[in-house]
Amino acid sequence: MRRFATIVAISALVVCGLATVPAHADTAPPPPNAIISEGNGAAVFIGYGDDKFVALSWTPSKQYEAATMLYQVQRSDGAMLVSKTSASSLKDINLLPNTSYGYILTVYKSIKKEVTIQSGPSKGQKITRTVTKRVGRNSINVLTLPSMVVGLISPAKTPTSITLAWQAPQYTANPVTYSVIVDGNVMAYGLTTGGFQVNGLESGKTHSVTVLTENASGAAKNNADLSIALPKPTTP
């Protein structure tokens, strides 16, 4: 399926599976519509959604840049994704499209303390122990991208018009809208129902039609396509 995300300007300020996969250090930067939470200042928490996963990353805030930090990430349904790790990113995979997911980042500072052994053969000796202290917590909600529409058809056509119909994609708990693109030109944007009539087309020509699905996070990765040949007008 062709992608037309660059054709239609998408406004988005919201983005959110039991398996997780650590992200590599060279993970691409988040898209412009990523959610960023400064929380209480302990760390910056970033998340953005694809249609089947949420990518998360975090960095310590300025006052903790030189400290040894550990992080815990929990999904709002109670699933513990990672506990007290020094890693700075992960992917929460096997998720549903067009679904909101909440995440909580708990930030710990690792502290070395010198203690004196109080009993036993080593009584009186000084040893160094590492302890962790919770210093902050951030949370974000991420909306995954929608899936494509289902069953795109053209139930009627004339020499200069095409009637289109389609069914909503799966998982429509969060609102989705549709754009209709014909021969690379945006004919409709922000539709909320599964149908549209395109007028003023050239007769006797085969037209390329795409229906693009969007939600508050952005456009679906794949889109529904049709090629429709219009008849030439009949001569009296």
C-alpha positions in Angstrom: 0.0 0.0 0.0 1.2 3.5 -0.7 1.7 6.0 2.0 0.4 9.5 1.7 1.4 10.9 5.1 3.5 13.6 3.4 0.5 14.7 1.3 -1.9 15.5 4.2 -0.8 17.7 7.1 -1.6 15.9 10.2 -2.1 17.7 13.5 -1.3 15.6 16.5 -0.3 16.1 20.1 -1.2 12.7 21.7 0.6 9.3 21.4 0.5 5.5 23.8 1.5 -6.3 24.9 3.1 -8.0 27.4 6.4 -8.3 25.6 9.1 -5.7 25.5 12.2 -5.3 23.4 15.0 -3.0 24.4 15.7 -0.4 21.8 19.1 0.1 20.3 21.3 3.1 21.1 20.9 4.2 17.4 17.1 4.3 17.6 15.7 7.0 15.4 14.6 10.2 17.2 10.9 10.4 18.1 8.5 12.1 15.6 7.3 15.6 16.2 4.1 14.4 17.7 5.8 12.5 20.5 4.7 13.1 24.1 7.3 14.5 26.4 6.9 14.7 30.2 9.3 16.5 32.5 7.4 15.1 35.5 8.9 16.3 38.8 12.2 17.1 37.2 14.0 13.8 37.9 14.0 12.7 34.3 12.5 13.5 30.9 10.1 10.8 29.7 9.3 10.5 26.0 6.8 8.2 24.2 5.4 7.8 20.7 3.1 5.2 19.2 3.3 3.1 16.0 0.2 0.9 15.1 1.5 -2.1 17.1 4.1 -0.8 19.6 5.0 2.2 21.8 8.6 3.4 21.8 9.7 4.9 25.2 12.9 6.7 26.1 14.1 8.7 29.1 17.1 10.8 30.2 18.0 12.2 33.6 17.4 15.8 34.2 20.3 18.2 34.6 20.8 17.8 38.3 21.3 14.1 37.9 23.4 14.0 34.8 26.6 13.0 36.7 24.8 10.5 39.0 24.2 6.8 38.6 20.5 6.4 37.8 18.2 3.4 37.6 14.7 3.3 36.1 11.5 1.3 36.3 8.8 1.4 33.7 5.3 0.1 34.4 2.2 0.2 32.2 -0.9 1.6 33.8 -2.6 -1.9 33.6 0.0 -3.1 36.2 2.4 -4.8 33.8 6.0 -4.2 34.9 8.0 -3.7 31.7 11.4 -3.1 33.2 12.6 -2.8 36.8 15.6 -0.9 38.0 17.5 -0.8 34.8 20.2 1.6 33.6 18.9 1.3 30.0 17.4 4.5 28.5 14.8 3.1 26.2 12.5 0.2 25.3 9.6 -0.8 23.0 6.3 -2.1 24.4 5.2 -4.4 21.6 2.2 -6.5 20.6 -0.2 -3.7 21.2 -3.6 -2.8 19.6 -3.9 0.0 17.1 -5.8 3.2 17.9 -5.6 2.4 21.7 -4.4 4.6 24.5 -1.7 3.2 26.8 -0.4 4.8 30.0 3.1 4.5 31.4 4.8 5.3 34.7 8.5 6.0 34.9 10.0 5.7 38.4 13.5 7.2 38.8 16.1 6.0 41.3 19.5 7.4 42.3 22.2 4.9 43.1 24.1 5.9 46.2 27.3 4.3 47.7 27.4 4.3 51.5 30.2 3.4 53.8 28.9 1.3 56.7 30.6 -0.5 59.7 29.9 -4.1 60.3 28.4 -4.4 63.8 28.8 -8.2 64.5 30.5 -11.4 63.5 34.2 -12.0 62.6 34.3 -8.9 60.5 32.9 -6.6 63.3 34.4 -3.1 63.1 35.4 -3.3 59.4 34.1 -0.7 57.0 32.5 -1.7 53.8 30.8 0.1 50.9 27.3 -0.7 50.0 25.2 0.5 47.1 21.6 1.5 47.9 18.9 3.1 45.7 16.8 6.1 46.6 13.6 7.0 44.7 13.9 10.6 43.5 11.0 11.0 41.1 8.1 9.7 39.0 6.8 10.7 35.6 3.8 9.4 33.6 2.6 9.7 30.0 -0.3 8.5 27.9 0.4 7.3 24.3 -2.1 6.7 21.6 -1.1 4.1 18.9 -1.7 4.8 15.3 -4.9 3.5 13.7 -5.1 0.6 11.1 -6.4 1.1 7.6 -10.1 1.1 6.5 -11.7 -2.2 5.5 -13.6 -3.0 2.3 -13.0 0.1 0.2 -15.4 -0.2 -2.8 -16.9 2.1 -5.5 -20.6 1.1 -5.6 -21.5 3.7 -8.3 -19.8 5.9 -10.9 -20.6 8.2 -13.7 -18.3 9.5 -16.5 -17.2 12.3 -14.2 -17.8 11.0 -10.6 -17.0 8.2 -8.3 -19.0 7.1 -5.2 -16.8 5.5 -2.5 -17.8 3.5 0.5 -15.7 1.8 3.2 -15.9 0.3 6.7 -14.1 1.7 9.8 -10.9 0.0 10.8 -10.7 -2.3 13.9 -10.5 -0.7 17.3 -12.4 2.6 17.0 -12.7 3.4 20.7 -10.6 6.5 19.9 -11.9 8.8 17.1 -10.6 8.4 13.6 -11.0 10.6 10.5 -10.5 9.8 6.8 -8.9 11.6 3.9 -9.7 10.8 0.2 -6.9 11.3 -2.3 -7.5 10.9 -6.0 -4.6 10.9 -8.5 -2.4 12.4 -5.7 -4.8 15.3 -4.9 -6.5 15.6 -1.6 -10.3 15.7 -2.3 -11.6 15.5 1.3 -10.0 15.7 4.7 -11.4 15.1 8.2 -14.3 12.9 7.2 -16.0 11.0 10.0 -18.2 8.6 8.0 -17.4 5.8 5.7 -18.4 7.3 2.3 -17.7 10.1 -0.1 -18.5 11.1 -3.7 -15.8 12.6 -5.8 -17.0 14.8 -8.7 -15.4 16.7 -11.6 -13.2 13.8 -12.7 -12.0 13.2 -16.3 -14.1 10.7 -18.1 -12.6 7.7 -19.9 -9.6 7.7 -17.6 -8.5 5.3 -14.8 -8.2 7.2 -11.5 -6.2 6.1 -8.5 -8.1 6.5 -5.2 -6.7 6.2 -1.7 -8.5 6.5 1.6 -6.1 7.4 4.5 -7.0 6.9 8.2 -5.9 9.2 10.9 -6.3 9.7 14.6 -4.8 12.2 17.1 -1.4 10.5 16.8 -1.1 10.6 13.0 -1.9 8.6 9.9 -2.1 4.8 9.5 1.0 3.2 8.1 -1.0 1.5 5.3 -3.9 2.9 3.3 -6.7 1.4 1.2 -6.3 1.9 -2.6 -8.5 1.4 -5.6 -8.0 2.0 -9.4 -11.3 3.0 -11.0 -11.9 3.4 -14.8 -14.5 5.9 -15.7 -16.6 5.4 -18.8 -16.7 8.0 -21.6 -20.0 9.9 -21.8 -22.5 8.4 -24.2 -23.2 10.4 -27.4 -26.8 11.2 -28.2 
